Amino acid sequence: MESFQTIGSPLLWGGFIAFVFAMLALDLGVFHRKAHTVSFKEAGAWSAVWVSLALTFNGFLWWRYGSGPGMEFLTGYLIEKSLSVDNIFVFVVIFSTMKVPALYQHRVLFWGILSALVLRAAMIFAGVAMLERFHWLIYVFGAFLILTGVKLFIQRNHEEHPEDGWLMRTARRVIPSTPNFHGQHFFTVENGRRLATPLLMALMLVEASDVLFALDSIPAIFAVTRDPFIVFTSNIFAILGLRSLFFLMAGAMEKFTYLKVGLSGVLVFVGAKMALVDVVHLSPAVSLGVIALVLGASIVASLVKAKNTPPHAPNGENAPNTPAPAKS
């Protein structure tokens, strides 16, 4: 059994959680109080805000606790941020197949991500507790990440159809629902019956997909650090920026042909690092460099391919149905 060290004091935990709730209240209560289509310009501004806040927090950790925790947070944030892009592929499919109006997509993502914060916190603390008690689980997590990376590479061209999965089939049988949207409401009353709208069904799919992706991303960050505070904060910062990243990238996802190849490479790398933790010791700086190199190469290769692809030709292997880019 090993005991994990943490930089997280009660004051630091309390301050960070208060900051998260304050930002969520500001987001929904002020900037998105009224439903509206999120423009490319607005999404870009919010993405810059979330990334700047994460880097500012990273700078604080570096200044207050040294380069070790600072580098661990930055590497963990990069892993979580890159893996969250895979969520966007699925969100695009969910909204497009369920015909969720762009006007209400932010509301679905807000409540989906709010529940994801709670679920991920529970999964992180459970993971830390299990690794502290059963060290051999780190090899299981490592093997799982390697297999997941290989599976992602093999199925990189596979089209997702979450609306046809067992969750939706079960929900439609169990929960009385209507095929009609009623503004931004998750429930409505028709003929005296309280029914779920398609917006609730889309929310359920968003939450379920995030739980599935968390099974990959949370073990991945344990390959970098097992400090629960760093795992939690880097994960939460990546999740908080996911909504704005969705609206920023949704209309251009088909251009990132090789992104899933890069993500699969990241998963295999961190899985191998975790499985060989008692044999090979890589510094956080080396891990950060490898991950950045793999992701950077996949993005550059994707952009080069998109640039050299004729406008009316298929854009590559990985082109999910995407909504039209938001107007700025």
Buried (B, 14 or more C-beta within 10 A) or exposed (E): EEEEEBBBEEEBBEEBBEBBEEBBEEBBEEEBEEBEBBBBEBBBEBBEBBBEBBBEBBEEBBEEBEEBBBBBBBBBBBBBBBBBBBBBBBBBBBBBBBEBBBBBBBBBBBBBBBBBBEEBBEBBEEBBEBBBEEEEBBBBBBBBBBEBBBEBBEEBEEEBEBBEBEBBEEBEEEEEBBEEBBEBBBBBEEEEEEBBBBBBBBBBBBBBBBEEBBEBBBBBBBBBBBBBBBBBBBBBBBBBBBBBBBBBBBBEBBBBBBBBBBBBBBBBBBBBBBBBBEEEEBEBEEBBEBBBEBBEBBBEBBBEBBEEBEEEEEBBEBBBEBBEBBEE
